[in-house]
């Protein structure tokens, strides 16, 4: 999500506080993706205007994908 200082912020959905600030959106997405994998949570990526650009859920790699015939 865009930060007030022109950078990018990563925060948990249930929190009002920023977890970490980054200079670029790419850095914020990378760190956020790693956190979402560790915490098995959904990552929501925002545009500069605050609208949602995309969502990503960590995939459980312990089981292979099911064959849906």
Backbone as CSV, one residue per row, in Angstrom:
resi,resn,N_x,N_y,N_z,CA_x,CA_y,CA_z,C_x,C_y,C_z
1,UNK,0.850,-1.157,0.000,0.000,0.000,0.000,0.899,1.223,0.000
2,UNK,0.494,2.273,-0.664,1.313,3.486,-0.711,1.492,4.082,0.682
3,UNK,2.691,4.555,0.953,2.982,5.174,2.246,2.915,6.698,2.120
4,UNK,2.742,7.367,3.215,2.612,8.824,3.228,3.876,9.529,2.732
5,UNK,5.029,8.882,2.852,6.303,9.514,2.484,6.691,9.266,1.028
6,UNK,5.805,8.669,0.244,6.101,8.382,-1.149,6.603,6.971,-1.368
7,UNK,6.933,6.260,-0.297,7.384,4.882,-0.400,6.207,3.921,-0.373
8,UNK,6.480,2.704,0.051,5.443,1.668,0.110,5.460,1.002,1.478
9,UNK,4.282,0.719,2.005,4.143,0.131,3.326,3.561,-1.273,3.226
10,UNK,4.001,-2.138,4.138,3.418,-3.476,4.272,2.812,-3.534,5.657
11,UNK,1.544,-3.976,5.704,0.884,-4.099,6.995,-0.075,-5.284,6.989
12,UNK,-0.282,-5.854,8.165,-1.239,-6.938,8.289,-2.640,-6.373,8.168
13,UNK,-3.529,-7.147,7.590,-4.889,-6.687,7.367,-5.640,-6.317,8.620
14,UNK,-5.343,-6.964,9.712,-6.066,-6.708,10.956,-5.418,-5.607,11.795
15,UNK,-4.356,-4.985,11.272,-3.614,-4.001,12.039,-3.740,-2.603,11.431
16,UNK,-3.637,-1.598,12.288,-3.599,-0.213,11.825,-2.160,0.277,11.693
17,UNK,-1.213,-0.519,12.175,0.188,-0.130,12.175,0.931,-0.763,11.001
18,UNK,1.905,-0.035,10.477,2.736,-0.515,9.377,3.757,-1.507,9.920
19,UNK,3.920,-2.644,9.244,4.917,-3.634,9.640,6.312,-3.212,9.194
20,UNK,6.381,-2.670,7.959,7.671,-2.270,7.411,7.468,-1.316,6.239
21,UNK,8.410,-0.369,6.058,8.369,0.591,4.953,9.466,0.275,3.939
22,UNK,9.182,0.527,2.658,10.126,0.274,1.575,10.149,1.452,0.614
23,UNK,11.247,1.606,-0.100,11.379,2.664,-1.095,10.617,2.330,-2.368
24,UNK,10.596,1.039,-2.755,9.945,0.647,-4.008,8.813,-0.344,-3.757
25,UNK,7.879,-0.372,-4.683,6.755,-1.299,-4.602,7.251,-2.740,-4.729
26,UNK,8.261,-2.961,-5.574,8.795,-4.307,-5.779,9.375,-4.882,-4.494
27,UNK,10.112,-4.059,-3.733,10.670,-4.505,-2.458,9.554,-4.849,-1.474
28,UNK,8.542,-4.010,-1.427,7.419,-4.235,-0.514,6.677,-5.520,-0.873
29,UNK,6.449,-5.743,-2.165,5.756,-6.961,-2.604,6.566,-8.205,-2.267
30,UNK,7.861,-8.157,-2.498,8.717,-9.319,-2.218,8.692,-9.677,-0.737
31,UNK,8.863,-8.657,0.128,8.853,-8.916,1.564,7.466,-9.376,2.018
32,UNK,6.424,-8.731,1.500,5.057,-9.107,1.849,4.730,-10.527,1.418
33,UNK,5.220,-10.919,0.244,4.988,-12.279,-0.250,5.648,-13.303,0.669
34,UNK,6.878,-13.019,1.104,7.579,-13.937,2.015,6.835,-14.044,3.350
35,UNK,6.337,-12.922,3.850,5.588,-12.941,5.106,4.285,-13.719,4.953
36,UNK,3.610,-13.555,3.828,2.339,-14.259,3.628,2.565,-15.763,3.517
37,UNK,3.695,-16.170,2.959,4.017,-17.595,2.882,4.285,-18.132,4.283
38,UNK,5.092,-17.390,5.061,5.413,-17.823,6.428,4.171,-17.916,7.294
39,UNK,3.279,-16.953,7.160,2.099,-16.890,8.010,0.877,-17.550,7.389
40,UNK,1.042,-18.065,6.171,-0.035,-18.724,5.438,-1.256,-17.817,5.364
41,UNK,-1.002,-16.607,4.906,-2.066,-15.612,4.803,-2.135,-15.075,3.377
42,UNK,-3.198,-14.351,3.088,-3.383,-13.775,1.767,-2.625,-12.457,1.647
43,UNK,-1.990,-12.236,0.511,-1.309,-10.976,0.215,-2.202,-10.154,-0.698
44,UNK,-2.477,-8.909,-0.315,-3.280,-7.999,-1.135,-2.356,-6.873,-1.578
45,UNK,-2.236,-6.680,-2.895,-1.352,-5.674,-3.470,-2.187,-4.493,-3.936
46,UNK,-1.770,-3.288,-3.533,-2.509,-2.068,-3.861,-1.762,-1.225,-4.885
47,UNK,-2.512,-0.432,-5.622,-1.941,0.563,-6.533,-1.661,1.839,-5.749
48,UNK,-1.004,2.790,-6.381,-0.683,4.068,-5.733,-1.954,4.789,-5.267
49,UNK,-3.070,4.635,-6.019,-4.321,5.309,-5.625,-5.088,4.570,-4.528
50,UNK,-4.544,3.436,-4.057,-5.162,2.693,-2.962,-6.083,1.573,-3.383
51,UNK,-6.407,1.476,-4.677,-7.271,0.394,-5.144,-6.484,-0.914,-5.184
52,UNK,-7.181,-2.021,-5.141,-6.544,-3.334,-5.123,-6.078,-3.705,-6.526
53,UNK,-4.797,-4.040,-6.644,-4.211,-4.441,-7.923,-4.241,-5.951,-8.087
54,UNK,-4.215,-6.689,-6.979,-4.235,-8.144,-7.061,-4.152,-8.777,-5.693
55,UNK,-4.430,-10.070,-5.677,-4.363,-10.848,-4.439,-3.590,-12.130,-4.714
56,UNK,-2.958,-12.633,-3.678,-2.186,-13.852,-3.808,-2.275,-14.632,-2.509
57,UNK,-2.592,-15.902,-2.606,-2.611,-16.777,-1.446,-1.468,-17.763,-1.565
58,UNK,-0.768,-18.030,-0.460,0.322,-18.992,-0.536,-0.222,-20.383,-0.833
59,UNK,0.440,-21.086,-1.688,0.000,-22.427,-2.069,0.623,-23.442,-1.131
60,UNK,-0.161,-24.363,-0.661,0.336,-25.434,0.193,1.083,-26.424,-0.691
61,UNK,2.406,-26.451,-0.571,3.211,-27.318,-1.430,3.404,-28.712,-0.834
62,UNK,2.805,-28.992,0.320,2.978,-30.307,0.937,2.169,-31.368,0.186
63,UNK,1.143,-30.951,-0.533,0.342,-31.889,-1.318,0.281,-31.404,-2.763
64,UNK,0.439,-32.315,-3.723,0.361,-31.892,-5.127,-1.057,-31.472,-5.492
65,UNK,-1.204,-30.671,-6.556,-2.542,-30.259,-6.981,-3.395,-31.464,-7.343
66,UNK,-4.701,-31.394,-7.071,-5.601,-32.496,-7.377,-5.935,-32.486,-8.858
67,UNK,-6.042,-33.659,-9.432,-6.427,-33.805,-10.829,-7.947,-33.710,-10.889
68,UNK,-8.471,-32.700,-11.559,-9.915,-32.490,-11.610,-10.438,-32.873,-12.981
69,UNK,-10.743,-34.137,-13.169,-11.256,-34.629,-14.452,-12.733,-34.585,-14.498
